[in-house]
Amino acid sequence: MFGRFKGWLLAFACMLWVKSLRVKLRLPEGYAPGVVGIWHRDLLASCAAFRGSGMHILVSESSDGDLFARVARRLGYRVTRGSDSHGALNVRHLVRTLREGGLVGMALDGPRGPALQVKPGSLWLAEKAERPLWLVEARYGRHVRLKSWDNFVVPFPMTSIDIEIKYFCKEKRSDTSREKE
């Protein structure tokens, strides 16, 4: 019983902390629904940037993912649990969201890395749904970087974060471009 309350309290504190972040979001011309790819290190900033948007996100089935999923739901995200190595079949739910014109978010480098190396899942998802893949670039005010596999960024409460969305790849490759590869 106490463990469940402790988890709820931690999730509530994290939600308040994320809500305190002051995010300036810049979208490119031609921005349209698609896959919003983030680097795992920028998870908190991205969570703050898109809160309340109804974005559908893929969250790892790990214990850290349990906490993040709980916080994300409270911030208005639709959550599907899974990853490239476990629960990959759940990605079909994300394809459905994209085909219905919604936004989907996922970590480009997955839940375990290697850091800043794009895994095939996000590229596959964008191509399968015939939607663009966007990249989130975050610039932080006051923050610390953890000594973890991804150099996870922990922004200080109430700090400013500038987020720019950039075009990462086309919705769908044509048959002629496949022949050239």
Rosetta constraint file for C-alpha pairs under 8 A:
AtomPair CA 1 CA 5 HARMONIC 6.56 0.50
AtomPair CA 2 CA 6 HARMONIC 6.05 0.50
AtomPair CA 3 CA 7 HARMONIC 6.21 0.50
AtomPair CA 4 CA 8 HARMONIC 6.26 0.50
AtomPair CA 5 CA 9 HARMONIC 6.05 0.50
AtomPair CA 6 CA 10 HARMONIC 6.13 0.50
AtomPair CA 7 CA 11 HARMONIC 6.13 0.50
AtomPair CA 7 CA 67 HARMONIC 7.37 0.50
AtomPair CA 8 CA 12 HARMONIC 6.11 0.50
AtomPair CA 9 CA 13 HARMONIC 6.19 0.50
AtomPair CA 10 CA 14 HARMONIC 6.18 0.50
AtomPair CA 11 CA 15 HARMONIC 6.10 0.50
AtomPair CA 11 CA 67 HARMONIC 6.22 0.50
AtomPair CA 11 CA 68 HARMONIC 7.72 0.50
AtomPair CA 11 CA 70 HARMONIC 6.41 0.50
AtomPair CA 11 CA 71 HARMONIC 5.35 0.50
AtomPair CA 12 CA 16 HARMONIC 6.34 0.50
AtomPair CA 12 CA 71 HARMONIC 7.10 0.50
AtomPair CA 13 CA 17 HARMONIC 6.19 0.50
AtomPair CA 14 CA 18 HARMONIC 6.14 0.50
AtomPair CA 14 CA 71 HARMONIC 6.79 0.50
AtomPair CA 15 CA 19 HARMONIC 6.15 0.50
AtomPair CA 15 CA 71 HARMONIC 5.60 0.50
AtomPair CA 15 CA 72 HARMONIC 7.92 0.50
AtomPair CA 15 CA 74 HARMONIC 7.21 0.50
AtomPair CA 15 CA 75 HARMONIC 7.03 0.50
AtomPair CA 16 CA 20 HARMONIC 6.28 0.50
AtomPair CA 17 CA 21 HARMONIC 6.98 0.50
AtomPair CA 17 CA 157 HARMONIC 5.80 0.50
AtomPair CA 17 CA 158 HARMONIC 7.84 0.50
AtomPair CA 18 CA 44 HARMONIC 6.90 0.50
AtomPair CA 18 CA 45 HARMONIC 7.80 0.50
AtomPair CA 18 CA 47 HARMONIC 7.34 0.50
AtomPair CA 18 CA 48 HARMONIC 5.50 0.50
AtomPair CA 18 CA 157 HARMONIC 7.53 0.50
AtomPair CA 19 CA 48 HARMONIC 6.37 0.50
AtomPair CA 20 CA 157 HARMONIC 5.81 0.50
AtomPair CA 20 CA 158 HARMONIC 4.77 0.50
AtomPair CA 20 CA 159 HARMONIC 7.74 0.50
AtomPair CA 21 CA 45 HARMONIC 7.86 0.50
AtomPair CA 21 CA 48 HARMONIC 6.66 0.50
AtomPair CA 21 CA 155 HARMONIC 7.87 0.50
AtomPair CA 21 CA 156 HARMONIC 7.95 0.50
AtomPair CA 21 CA 157 HARMONIC 5.96 0.50
AtomPair CA 21 CA 158 HARMONIC 4.59 0.50
AtomPair CA 21 CA 159 HARMONIC 5.47 0.50
AtomPair CA 21 CA 160 HARMONIC 6.28 0.50
AtomPair CA 21 CA 161 HARMONIC 7.27 0.50
AtomPair CA 22 CA 158 HARMONIC 6.11 0.50
AtomPair CA 22 CA 159 HARMONIC 5.98 0.50
AtomPair CA 22 CA 160 HARMONIC 4.66 0.50
AtomPair CA 22 CA 161 HARMONIC 6.11 0.50
AtomPair CA 23 CA 45 HARMONIC 7.78 0.50
AtomPair CA 23 CA 48 HARMONIC 7.01 0.50
AtomPair CA 23 CA 49 HARMONIC 5.88 0.50
AtomPair CA 23 CA 160 HARMONIC 5.84 0.50
AtomPair CA 23 CA 161 HARMONIC 4.81 0.50
AtomPair CA 23 CA 162 HARMONIC 5.90 0.50
AtomPair CA 23 CA 163 HARMONIC 7.04 0.50
AtomPair CA 24 CA 49 HARMONIC 7.69 0.50
AtomPair CA 24 CA 160 HARMONIC 7.63 0.50
AtomPair CA 24 CA 161 HARMONIC 6.26 0.50
AtomPair CA 24 CA 162 HARMONIC 4.88 0.50
AtomPair CA 24 CA 163 HARMONIC 6.04 0.50
AtomPair CA 25 CA 49 HARMONIC 6.69 0.50
AtomPair CA 25 CA 162 HARMONIC 6.23 0.50
AtomPair CA 25 CA 163 HARMONIC 4.87 0.50
AtomPair CA 25 CA 164 HARMONIC 5.99 0.50
AtomPair CA 25 CA 165 HARMONIC 7.75 0.50
AtomPair CA 26 CA 162 HARMONIC 7.85 0.50
AtomPair CA 26 CA 163 HARMONIC 6.17 0.50
AtomPair CA 26 CA 164 HARMONIC 4.77 0.50
AtomPair CA 26 CA 165 HARMONIC 6.25 0.50
AtomPair CA 27 CA 31 HARMONIC 6.38 0.50
AtomPair CA 27 CA 164 HARMONIC 6.30 0.50
AtomPair CA 27 CA 165 HARMONIC 5.31 0.50
AtomPair CA 27 CA 166 HARMONIC 7.56 0.50
AtomPair CA 28 CA 164 HARMONIC 7.95 0.50
AtomPair CA 28 CA 165 HARMONIC 6.37 0.50
AtomPair CA 28 CA 166 HARMONIC 6.49 0.50
AtomPair CA 28 CA 167 HARMONIC 7.76 0.50
AtomPair CA 32 CA 132 HARMONIC 7.64 0.50
AtomPair CA 33 CA 98 HARMONIC 7.23 0.50
AtomPair CA 33 CA 101 HARMONIC 5.94 0.50
AtomPair CA 33 CA 102 HARMONIC 5.71 0.50
AtomPair CA 33 CA 103 HARMONIC 5.13 0.50
AtomPair CA 33 CA 131 HARMONIC 7.13 0.50
AtomPair CA 33 CA 132 HARMONIC 7.46 0.50
AtomPair CA 34 CA 98 HARMONIC 6.21 0.50
AtomPair CA 34 CA 101 HARMONIC 7.71 0.50
AtomPair CA 34 CA 102 HARMONIC 7.01 0.50
AtomPair CA 34 CA 103 HARMONIC 5.30 0.50
AtomPair CA 34 CA 104 HARMONIC 6.30 0.50
AtomPair CA 34 CA 126 HARMONIC 6.91 0.50
AtomPair CA 34 CA 131 HARMONIC 4.90 0.50
AtomPair CA 34 CA 132 HARMONIC 5.00 0.50
AtomPair CA 34 CA 133 HARMONIC 5.92 0.50
AtomPair CA 34 CA 134 HARMONIC 7.21 0.50
AtomPair CA 35 CA 98 HARMONIC 7.72 0.50
AtomPair CA 35 CA 103 HARMONIC 6.17 0.50
AtomPair CA 35 CA 104 HARMONIC 4.84 0.50
AtomPair CA 35 CA 105 HARMONIC 5.69 0.50
AtomPair CA 35 CA 106 HARMONIC 7.46 0.50
AtomPair CA 35 CA 122 HARMONIC 7.23 0.50
AtomPair CA 35 CA 125 HARMONIC 7.63 0.50
AtomPair CA 35 CA 126 HARMONIC 6.11 0.50
AtomPair CA 35 CA 131 HARMONIC 7.04 0.50
AtomPair CA 35 CA 132 HARMONIC 6.29 0.50
AtomPair CA 35 CA 133 HARMONIC 4.74 0.50
AtomPair CA 35 CA 134 HARMONIC 6.04 0.50
AtomPair CA 36 CA 103 HARMONIC 7.14 0.50
AtomPair CA 36 CA 104 HARMONIC 5.97 0.50
AtomPair CA 36 CA 105 HARMONIC 4.63 0.50
AtomPair CA 36 CA 106 HARMONIC 6.55 0.50
AtomPair CA 36 CA 133 HARMONIC 6.05 0.50
AtomPair CA 36 CA 134 HARMONIC 4.82 0.50
AtomPair CA 36 CA 135 HARMONIC 6.06 0.50
AtomPair CA 36 CA 136 HARMONIC 6.97 0.50
AtomPair CA 37 CA 105 HARMONIC 5.91 0.50
AtomPair CA 37 CA 106 HARMONIC 5.36 0.50
AtomPair CA 37 CA 107 HARMONIC 5.68 0.50
AtomPair CA 37 CA 108 HARMONIC 5.43 0.50
AtomPair CA 37 CA 122 HARMONIC 7.25 0.50
AtomPair CA 37 CA 133 HARMONIC 6.73 0.50
AtomPair CA 37 CA 134 HARMONIC 5.72 0.50
AtomPair CA 37 CA 135 HARMONIC 4.91 0.50
AtomPair CA 37 CA 136 HARMONIC 6.17 0.50
AtomPair CA 38 CA 42 HARMONIC 6.55 0.50
AtomPair CA 38 CA 43 HARMONIC 7.07 0.50
AtomPair CA 38 CA 46 HARMONIC 7.28 0.50
AtomPair CA 38 CA 105 HARMONIC 7.51 0.50
AtomPair CA 38 CA 106 HARMONIC 6.31 0.50
AtomPair CA 38 CA 107 HARMONIC 4.82 0.50
AtomPair CA 38 CA 108 HARMONIC 5.67 0.50
AtomPair CA 38 CA 135 HARMONIC 6.05 0.50
AtomPair CA 38 CA 136 HARMONIC 5.24 0.50
AtomPair CA 38 CA 137 HARMONIC 7.63 0.50
AtomPair CA 39 CA 43 HARMONIC 7.05 0.50
AtomPair CA 39 CA 107 HARMONIC 5.39 0.50
AtomPair CA 39 CA 108 HARMONIC 5.65 0.50
AtomPair CA 39 CA 109 HARMONIC 6.04 0.50
AtomPair CA 39 CA 115 HARMONIC 7.56 0.50
AtomPair CA 39 CA 116 HARMONIC 6.30 0.50
AtomPair CA 39 CA 136 HARMONIC 7.65 0.50
AtomPair CA 40 CA 107 HARMONIC 5.33 0.50
AtomPair CA 40 CA 108 HARMONIC 7.22 0.50
AtomPair CA 40 CA 109 HARMONIC 6.34 0.50
AtomPair CA 40 CA 110 HARMONIC 6.78 0.50
AtomPair CA 40 CA 111 HARMONIC 6.92 0.50
AtomPair CA 40 CA 115 HARMONIC 7.48 0.50
AtomPair CA 40 CA 150 HARMONIC 6.54 0.50
AtomPair CA 40 CA 152 HARMONIC 7.10 0.50
AtomPair CA 41 CA 150 HARMONIC 5.39 0.50
AtomPair CA 41 CA 151 HARMONIC 5.91 0.50
AtomPair CA 41 CA 152 HARMONIC 3.94 0.50
AtomPair CA 41 CA 153 HARMONIC 5.46 0.50
AtomPair CA 42 CA 46 HARMONIC 6.15 0.50
AtomPair CA 42 CA 138 HARMONIC 6.92 0.50
AtomPair CA 42 CA 152 HARMONIC 6.79 0.50
AtomPair CA 42 CA 153 HARMONIC 6.09 0.50
AtomPair CA 43 CA 47 HARMONIC 6.04 0.50
AtomPair CA 43 CA 107 HARMONIC 7.86 0.50
AtomPair CA 44 CA 48 HARMONIC 6.31 0.50
AtomPair CA 44 CA 153 HARMONIC 7.63 0.50
AtomPair CA 44 CA 154 HARMONIC 7.16 0.50
AtomPair CA 44 CA 155 HARMONIC 7.78 0.50
AtomPair CA 45 CA 49 HARMONIC 6.18 0.50
AtomPair CA 45 CA 138 HARMONIC 7.17 0.50
AtomPair CA 45 CA 155 HARMONIC 7.60 0.50
AtomPair CA 45 CA 161 HARMONIC 7.09 0.50
AtomPair CA 46 CA 50 HARMONIC 6.33 0.50
AtomPair CA 46 CA 136 HARMONIC 7.56 0.50
AtomPair CA 47 CA 51 HARMONIC 6.00 0.50
AtomPair CA 47 CA 72 HARMONIC 7.18 0.50
AtomPair CA 49 CA 163 HARMONIC 7.56 0.50
AtomPair CA 50 CA 55 HARMONIC 7.23 0.50
AtomPair CA 51 CA 55 HARMONIC 8.00 0.50
AtomPair CA 51 CA 72 HARMONIC 7.89 0.50
AtomPair CA 51 CA 75 HARMONIC 5.23 0.50
AtomPair CA 51 CA 76 HARMONIC 5.83 0.50
AtomPair CA 51 CA 77 HARMONIC 6.79 0.50
AtomPair CA 52 CA 75 HARMONIC 5.82 0.50
AtomPair CA 52 CA 76 HARMONIC 4.44 0.50
AtomPair CA 52 CA 77 HARMONIC 6.73 0.50
AtomPair CA 53 CA 76 HARMONIC 6.55 0.50
AtomPair CA 53 CA 77 HARMONIC 6.97 0.50
AtomPair CA 54 CA 76 HARMONIC 5.49 0.50
AtomPair CA 54 CA 77 HARMONIC 4.88 0.50
AtomPair CA 54 CA 78 HARMONIC 6.11 0.50
AtomPair CA 54 CA 103 HARMONIC 7.88 0.50
AtomPair CA 55 CA 76 HARMONIC 7.71 0.50
AtomPair CA 55 CA 77 HARMONIC 5.24 0.50
AtomPair CA 55 CA 78 HARMONIC 6.04 0.50
AtomPair CA 55 CA 102 HARMONIC 7.04 0.50
AtomPair CA 55 CA 103 HARMONIC 5.10 0.50
AtomPair CA 55 CA 104 HARMONIC 5.61 0.50
AtomPair CA 55 CA 105 HARMONIC 6.79 0.50
AtomPair CA 56 CA 77 HARMONIC 5.89 0.50
AtomPair CA 56 CA 78 HARMONIC 4.44 0.50
AtomPair CA 56 CA 79 HARMONIC 5.78 0.50
AtomPair CA 56 CA 80 HARMONIC 7.33 0.50
AtomPair CA 56 CA 94 HARMONIC 6.92 0.50
AtomPair CA 56 CA 97 HARMONIC 7.28 0.50
AtomPair CA 56 CA 102 HARMONIC 7.66 0.50
AtomPair CA 56 CA 103 HARMONIC 6.22 0.50
AtomPair CA 56 CA 104 HARMONIC 4.70 0.50
AtomPair CA 56 CA 105 HARMONIC 6.22 0.50
AtomPair CA 57 CA 77 HARMONIC 6.89 0.50
AtomPair CA 57 CA 78 HARMONIC 6.17 0.50
AtomPair CA 57 CA 79 HARMONIC 5.13 0.50
AtomPair CA 57 CA 80 HARMONIC 6.16 0.50
AtomPair CA 57 CA 94 HARMONIC 7.74 0.50
AtomPair CA 57 CA 104 HARMONIC 5.51 0.50
AtomPair CA 57 CA 105 HARMONIC 4.58 0.50
AtomPair CA 57 CA 106 HARMONIC 5.86 0.50
AtomPair CA 58 CA 79 HARMONIC 6.14 0.50
AtomPair CA 58 CA 80 HARMONIC 5.02 0.50
AtomPair CA 58 CA 81 HARMONIC 5.68 0.50
AtomPair CA 58 CA 82 HARMONIC 6.33 0.50
AtomPair CA 58 CA 83 HARMONIC 7.18 0.50
AtomPair CA 58 CA 91 HARMONIC 7.70 0.50
AtomPair CA 58 CA 94 HARMONIC 7.89 0.50
AtomPair CA 58 CA 104 HARMONIC 7.92 0.50
AtomPair CA 58 CA 105 HARMONIC 6.57 0.50
AtomPair CA 58 CA 106 HARMONIC 5.44 0.50
AtomPair CA 59 CA 65 HARMONIC 5.88 0.50
AtomPair CA 59 CA 68 HARMONIC 7.58 0.50
AtomPair CA 59 CA 69 HARMONIC 6.47 0.50
AtomPair CA 59 CA 79 HARMONIC 6.74 0.50
AtomPair CA 59 CA 80 HARMONIC 6.17 0.50
AtomPair CA 59 CA 81 HARMONIC 4.83 0.50
AtomPair CA 59 CA 82 HARMONIC 5.92 0.50
AtomPair CA 59 CA 83 HARMONIC 7.06 0.50
AtomPair CA 59 CA 106 HARMONIC 7.53 0.50
AtomPair CA 60 CA 64 HARMONIC 7.90 0.50
AtomPair CA 60 CA 65 HARMONIC 4.98 0.50
AtomPair CA 60 CA 66 HARMONIC 7.90 0.50
AtomPair CA 60 CA 81 HARMONIC 5.64 0.50
AtomPair CA 60 CA 82 HARMONIC 5.00 0.50
AtomPair CA 60 CA 83 HARMONIC 5.48 0.50
AtomPair CA 60 CA 111 HARMONIC 6.32 0.50
AtomPair CA 61 CA 65 HARMONIC 5.60 0.50
AtomPair CA 61 CA 66 HARMONIC 6.83 0.50
AtomPair CA 61 CA 81 HARMONIC 5.58 0.50
AtomPair CA 61 CA 82 HARMONIC 5.47 0.50
AtomPair CA 61 CA 83 HARMONIC 7.35 0.50
AtomPair CA 61 CA 86 HARMONIC 7.53 0.50
AtomPair CA 61 CA 87 HARMONIC 7.76 0.50
AtomPair CA 62 CA 66 HARMONIC 6.41 0.50
AtomPair CA 63 CA 67 HARMONIC 6.88 0.50
AtomPair CA 64 CA 68 HARMONIC 6.38 0.50
AtomPair CA 65 CA 69 HARMONIC 5.80 0.50
AtomPair CA 66 CA 70 HARMONIC 6.28 0.50
AtomPair CA 67 CA 71 HARMONIC 6.33 0.50
AtomPair CA 68 CA 72 HARMONIC 5.94 0.50
AtomPair CA 69 CA 73 HARMONIC 6.13 0.50
AtomPair CA 69 CA 79 HARMONIC 6.49 0.50
AtomPair CA 70 CA 74 HARMONIC 6.56 0.50
AtomPair CA 71 CA 75 HARMONIC 6.40 0.50
AtomPair CA 72 CA 76 HARMONIC 6.51 0.50
AtomPair CA 72 CA 77 HARMONIC 5.41 0.50
AtomPair CA 72 CA 78 HARMONIC 7.77 0.50
AtomPair CA 72 CA 79 HARMONIC 7.40 0.50
AtomPair CA 73 CA 77 HARMONIC 4.95 0.50
AtomPair CA 73 CA 78 HARMONIC 6.29 0.50
AtomPair CA 73 CA 79 HARMONIC 6.73 0.50
AtomPair CA 80 CA 90 HARMONIC 6.91 0.50
AtomPair CA 80 CA 91 HARMONIC 7.90 0.50
AtomPair CA 80 CA 93 HARMONIC 7.52 0.50
AtomPair CA 80 CA 94 HARMONIC 7.92 0.50
AtomPair CA 81 CA 87 HARMONIC 6.99 0.50
AtomPair CA 81 CA 90 HARMONIC 7.07 0.50
AtomPair CA 82 CA 86 HARMONIC 5.67 0.50
AtomPair CA 82 CA 87 HARMONIC 4.12 0.50
AtomPair CA 82 CA 88 HARMONIC 5.72 0.50
AtomPair CA 82 CA 89 HARMONIC 7.90 0.50
AtomPair CA 82 CA 90 HARMONIC 6.22 0.50
AtomPair CA 82 CA 91 HARMONIC 7.51 0.50
AtomPair CA 83 CA 87 HARMONIC 5.67 0.50
AtomPair CA 83 CA 88 HARMONIC 5.39 0.50
AtomPair CA 83 CA 110 HARMONIC 7.03 0.50
AtomPair CA 83 CA 111 HARMONIC 7.24 0.50
AtomPair CA 84 CA 88 HARMONIC 5.24 0.50
AtomPair CA 84 CA 110 HARMONIC 7.19 0.50
AtomPair CA 84 CA 121 HARMONIC 6.48 0.50
AtomPair CA 87 CA 91 HARMONIC 7.90 0.50
AtomPair CA 90 CA 94 HARMONIC 7.63 0.50
AtomPair CA 91 CA 95 HARMONIC 6.60 0.50
AtomPair CA 91 CA 125 HARMONIC 7.89 0.50
AtomPair CA 92 CA 96 HARMONIC 6.40 0.50
AtomPair CA 93 CA 97 HARMONIC 6.47 0.50
AtomPair CA 94 CA 98 HARMONIC 6.27 0.50
AtomPair CA 94 CA 104 HARMONIC 6.47 0.50
AtomPair CA 94 CA 125 HARMONIC 7.92 0.50
AtomPair CA 95 CA 99 HARMONIC 6.16 0.50
AtomPair CA 95 CA 125 HARMONIC 6.62 0.50
AtomPair CA 95 CA 128 HARMONIC 7.29 0.50
AtomPair CA 95 CA 129 HARMONIC 5.68 0.50
AtomPair CA 96 CA 100 HARMONIC 6.22 0.50
AtomPair CA 96 CA 129 HARMONIC 7.95 0.50
AtomPair CA 97 CA 101 HARMONIC 6.53 0.50
AtomPair CA 97 CA 102 HARMONIC 5.21 0.50
AtomPair CA 97 CA 103 HARMONIC 7.08 0.50
AtomPair CA 97 CA 104 HARMONIC 7.21 0.50
AtomPair CA 98 CA 102 HARMONIC 4.96 0.50
AtomPair CA 98 CA 103 HARMONIC 6.22 0.50
AtomPair CA 98 CA 104 HARMONIC 6.73 0.50
AtomPair CA 98 CA 129 HARMONIC 6.11 0.50
AtomPair CA 98 CA 131 HARMONIC 7.14 0.50
AtomPair CA 99 CA 129 HARMONIC 5.86 0.50
AtomPair CA 99 CA 130 HARMONIC 7.98 0.50
AtomPair CA 106 CA 110 HARMONIC 7.73 0.50
AtomPair CA 106 CA 122 HARMONIC 7.17 0.50
AtomPair CA 107 CA 111 HARMONIC 7.18 0.50
AtomPair CA 108 CA 116 HARMONIC 7.57 0.50
AtomPair CA 108 CA 117 HARMONIC 7.24 0.50
AtomPair CA 108 CA 118 HARMONIC 5.00 0.50
AtomPair CA 108 CA 119 HARMONIC 5.96 0.50
AtomPair CA 108 CA 121 HARMONIC 7.86 0.50
AtomPair CA 108 CA 122 HARMONIC 6.29 0.50
AtomPair CA 109 CA 113 HARMONIC 5.13 0.50
AtomPair CA 109 CA 114 HARMONIC 6.42 0.50
AtomPair CA 109 CA 115 HARMONIC 5.79 0.50
AtomPair CA 109 CA 116 HARMONIC 5.76 0.50
AtomPair CA 109 CA 117 HARMONIC 5.33 0.50
AtomPair CA 109 CA 118 HARMONIC 4.99 0.50
AtomPair CA 109 CA 119 HARMONIC 5.55 0.50
AtomPair CA 110 CA 119 HARMONIC 6.78 0.50
AtomPair CA 112 CA 149 HARMONIC 7.53 0.50
AtomPair CA 113 CA 117 HARMONIC 7.10 0.50
AtomPair CA 113 CA 149 HARMONIC 7.12 0.50
AtomPair CA 113 CA 150 HARMONIC 7.10 0.50
AtomPair CA 114 CA 149 HARMONIC 7.28 0.50
AtomPair CA 114 CA 150 HARMONIC 7.51 0.50
AtomPair CA 115 CA 149 HARMONIC 6.62 0.50
AtomPair CA 115 CA 150 HARMONIC 5.01 0.50
AtomPair CA 116 CA 150 HARMONIC 7.77 0.50
AtomPair CA 118 CA 122 HARMONIC 7.92 0.50
AtomPair CA 119 CA 123 HARMONIC 7.71 0.50
AtomPair CA 120 CA 124 HARMONIC 6.01 0.50
AtomPair CA 121 CA 125 HARMONIC 6.03 0.50
AtomPair CA 122 CA 126 HARMONIC 6.21 0.50
AtomPair CA 122 CA 133 HARMONIC 7.59 0.50
AtomPair CA 123 CA 127 HARMONIC 6.25 0.50
AtomPair CA 123 CA 133 HARMONIC 7.24 0.50
AtomPair CA 124 CA 128 HARMONIC 5.89 0.50
AtomPair CA 125 CA 129 HARMONIC 6.13 0.50
AtomPair CA 126 CA 130 HARMONIC 5.76 0.50
AtomPair CA 126 CA 131 HARMONIC 5.01 0.50
AtomPair CA 126 CA 132 HARMONIC 5.85 0.50
AtomPair CA 126 CA 133 HARMONIC 5.82 0.50
AtomPair CA 126 CA 171 HARMONIC 6.07 0.50
AtomPair CA 126 CA 172 HARMONIC 7.60 0.50
AtomPair CA 127 CA 131 HARMONIC 6.45 0.50
AtomPair CA 127 CA 132 HARMONIC 7.83 0.50
AtomPair CA 127 CA 171 HARMONIC 5.65 0.50
AtomPair CA 127 CA 172 HARMONIC 5.05 0.50
AtomPair CA 127 CA 173 HARMONIC 7.53 0.50
AtomPair CA 128 CA 172 HARMONIC 7.90 0.50
AtomPair CA 129 CA 171 HARMONIC 7.94 0.50
AtomPair CA 130 CA 171 HARMONIC 4.78 0.50
AtomPair CA 130 CA 172 HARMONIC 5.34 0.50
AtomPair CA 131 CA 170 HARMONIC 7.54 0.50
AtomPair CA 131 CA 171 HARMONIC 4.32 0.50
AtomPair CA 131 CA 172 HARMONIC 7.18 0.50
AtomPair CA 132 CA 167 HARMONIC 7.56 0.50
AtomPair CA 132 CA 168 HARMONIC 7.57 0.50
AtomPair CA 132 CA 169 HARMONIC 6.19 0.50
AtomPair CA 132 CA 170 HARMONIC 5.37 0.50
AtomPair CA 132 CA 171 HARMONIC 4.23 0.50
AtomPair CA 132 CA 172 HARMONIC 7.92 0.50
AtomPair CA 133 CA 167 HARMONIC 6.61 0.50
AtomPair CA 133 CA 168 HARMONIC 5.37 0.50
AtomPair CA 133 CA 169 HARMONIC 5.40 0.50
AtomPair CA 133 CA 170 HARMONIC 6.89 0.50
AtomPair CA 133 CA 171 HARMONIC 6.97 0.50
AtomPair CA 134 CA 165 HARMONIC 6.35 0.50
AtomPair CA 134 CA 166 HARMONIC 5.60 0.50
AtomPair CA 134 CA 167 HARMONIC 4.78 0.50
AtomPair CA 134 CA 168 HARMONIC 4.95 0.50
AtomPair CA 134 CA 169 HARMONIC 7.19 0.50
AtomPair CA 135 CA 165 HARMONIC 5.60 0.50
AtomPair CA 135 CA 166 HARMONIC 5.11 0.50
AtomPair CA 135 CA 167 HARMONIC 6.21 0.50
AtomPair CA 135 CA 168 HARMONIC 5.59 0.50
AtomPair CA 136 CA 163 HARMONIC 6.62 0.50
AtomPair CA 136 CA 164 HARMONIC 5.97 0.50
AtomPair CA 136 CA 165 HARMONIC 4.80 0.50
AtomPair CA 136 CA 166 HARMONIC 6.53 0.50
AtomPair CA 137 CA 163 HARMONIC 5.60 0.50
AtomPair CA 137 CA 164 HARMONIC 5.26 0.50
AtomPair CA 137 CA 165 HARMONIC 6.32 0.50
AtomPair CA 137 CA 166 HARMONIC 7.53 0.50
AtomPair CA 138 CA 161 HARMONIC 6.73 0.50
AtomPair CA 138 CA 162 HARMONIC 5.76 0.50
AtomPair CA 138 CA 163 HARMONIC 4.52 0.50
AtomPair CA 138 CA 164 HARMONIC 6.57 0.50
AtomPair CA 139 CA 161 HARMONIC 5.71 0.50
AtomPair CA 139 CA 162 HARMONIC 5.14 0.50
AtomPair CA 139 CA 163 HARMONIC 6.41 0.50
AtomPair CA 140 CA 155 HARMONIC 7.04 0.50
AtomPair CA 140 CA 159 HARMONIC 7.69 0.50
AtomPair CA 140 CA 160 HARMONIC 6.39 0.50
AtomPair CA 140 CA 161 HARMONIC 4.66 0.50
AtomPair CA 140 CA 162 HARMONIC 6.53 0.50
AtomPair CA 141 CA 155 HARMONIC 7.41 0.50
AtomPair CA 141 CA 159 HARMONIC 5.66 0.50
AtomPair CA 141 CA 160 HARMONIC 5.17 0.50
AtomPair CA 141 CA 161 HARMONIC 5.95 0.50
AtomPair CA 142 CA 155 HARMONIC 6.10 0.50
AtomPair CA 142 CA 156 HARMONIC 5.71 0.50
AtomPair CA 142 CA 159 HARMONIC 5.94 0.50
AtomPair CA 142 CA 160 HARMONIC 7.63 0.50
AtomPair CA 143 CA 153 HARMONIC 6.72 0.50
AtomPair CA 143 CA 154 HARMONIC 5.53 0.50
AtomPair CA 143 CA 155 HARMONIC 4.06 0.50
AtomPair CA 143 CA 156 HARMONIC 5.19 0.50
AtomPair CA 143 CA 159 HARMONIC 7.93 0.50
AtomPair CA 144 CA 153 HARMONIC 5.89 0.50
AtomPair CA 144 CA 154 HARMONIC 5.30 0.50
AtomPair CA 144 CA 155 HARMONIC 6.41 0.50
AtomPair CA 144 CA 156 HARMONIC 7.66 0.50
AtomPair CA 145 CA 151 HARMONIC 5.50 0.50
AtomPair CA 145 CA 152 HARMONIC 5.52 0.50
AtomPair CA 145 CA 153 HARMONIC 4.58 0.50
AtomPair CA 145 CA 154 HARMONIC 6.17 0.50
AtomPair CA 146 CA 151 HARMONIC 5.21 0.50
AtomPair CA 146 CA 152 HARMONIC 5.21 0.50
AtomPair CA 146 CA 153 HARMONIC 6.44 0.50
AtomPair CA 146 CA 154 HARMONIC 7.44 0.50
AtomPair CA 147 CA 151 HARMONIC 5.55 0.50
AtomPair CA 147 CA 152 HARMONIC 7.43 0.50
AtomPair CA 148 CA 152 HARMONIC 6.40 0.50
AtomPair CA 155 CA 159 HARMONIC 6.57 0.50
AtomPair CA 173 CA 177 HARMONIC 6.29 0.50
AtomPair CA 173 CA 178 HARMONIC 6.94 0.50
AtomPair CA 174 CA 178 HARMONIC 6.61 0.50
AtomPair CA 175 CA 179 HARMONIC 6.46 0.50
AtomPair CA 176 CA 180 HARMONIC 6.55 0.50
AtomPair CA 177 CA 181 HARMONIC 6.62 0.50
